[in-house]
Amino acid sequence: EKVQSKASKVGFDWDDISGTFAKLEEEIEEFKQAAASGNQDQITAEMGDLFFSLVNICRFLNINTEQALNLTTDKFIRRKRGCPGKPGA
């Protein structure tokens, strides 16, 4: 968040949120290709790009990324208490 905020202040940013969504879609495709390759270093790097893109979308929408993840984690835990064996949120 800090890096993206600083970059934005010096003009390195998307004009609007549509650019962030397009970048996320691009990164998802690159991640799929990396996952198919089986190259763990490439997979890890592409996952980092995905996280970076998601954080950028959150920045555009004024969403606290840590809070959003904590809310989802807590929701997952509440839903799955006593329901072993089924993944998903």
C-alpha positions in Angstrom: 0.0 0.0 0.0 2.8 2.4 0.9 4.7 1.8 -2.3 1.6 2.2 -4.5 0.6 5.4 -2.6 4.0 6.9 -3.1 4.0 5.9 -6.8 0.6 7.5 -7.3 1.8 10.8 -5.7 4.5 11.1 -8.4 2.1 10.3 -11.2 2.7 6.6 -11.7 -0.9 5.5 -11.5 -3.9 4.5 -13.5 -6.3 7.2 -14.6 -9.2 5.3 -13.1 -10.1 2.0 -11.5 -10.7 0.3 -14.9 -6.9 0.1 -15.4 -6.5 -1.7 -12.1 -9.1 -4.3 -13.1 -7.5 -4.9 -16.5 -4.1 -5.3 -14.8 -5.6 -7.8 -12.4 -7.0 -9.9 -15.3 -3.6 -9.8 -17.0 -1.9 -11.0 -13.8 -4.5 -13.8 -13.3 -3.7 -15.1 -16.8 0.1 -14.9 -16.1 -0.4 -16.7 -12.8 -2.4 -19.5 -14.5 0.4 -19.9 -17.0 3.0 -20.0 -14.2 1.0 -22.6 -12.3 0.7 -24.8 -15.4 4.5 -24.6 -15.8 5.2 -26.0 -12.4 8.1 -23.6 -11.9 7.8 -22.7 -8.2 9.9 -19.5 -8.5 7.7 -18.2 -11.4 4.5 -19.2 -9.5 5.6 -17.3 -6.4 6.6 -14.2 -8.5 3.2 -14.2 -10.2 1.3 -14.7 -7.0 3.2 -11.6 -5.7 2.0 -9.7 -8.8 -1.6 -10.8 -8.1 -1.3 -9.6 -4.5 0.1 -6.3 -5.7 -2.7 -5.8 -8.2 -5.4 -6.6 -5.5 -3.8 -4.1 -3.1 -3.9 -1.5 -5.8 -7.6 -2.1 -6.4 -8.2 -1.7 -2.6 -6.2 1.5 -2.6 -8.5 2.9 -5.4 -11.6 1.9 -3.3 -10.2 3.1 0.0 -10.3 -0.4 1.5 -8.0 -1.3 4.3 -6.4 -4.5 2.9 -5.5 -6.0 6.3 -9.0 -5.3 7.7 -10.6 -6.9 4.6 -8.5 -10.0 4.9 -9.2 -10.3 8.6 -12.9 -10.0 8.1 -12.9 -12.8 5.6 -10.7 -15.0 7.7 -13.0 -14.5 10.7 -16.1 -15.2 8.5 -14.4 -18.4 7.2 -13.6 -19.6 10.7 -17.2 -18.9 11.9 -18.7 -20.8 8.9 -16.4 -23.8 9.2 -16.6 -24.3 12.9 -18.0 -27.8 13.3 -18.1 -28.4 9.5 -15.0 -30.4 8.8 -14.0 -31.6 5.4 -15.4 -28.9 3.1 -13.1 -26.2 1.8 -14.3 -22.7 0.6 -15.4 -19.5 2.1 
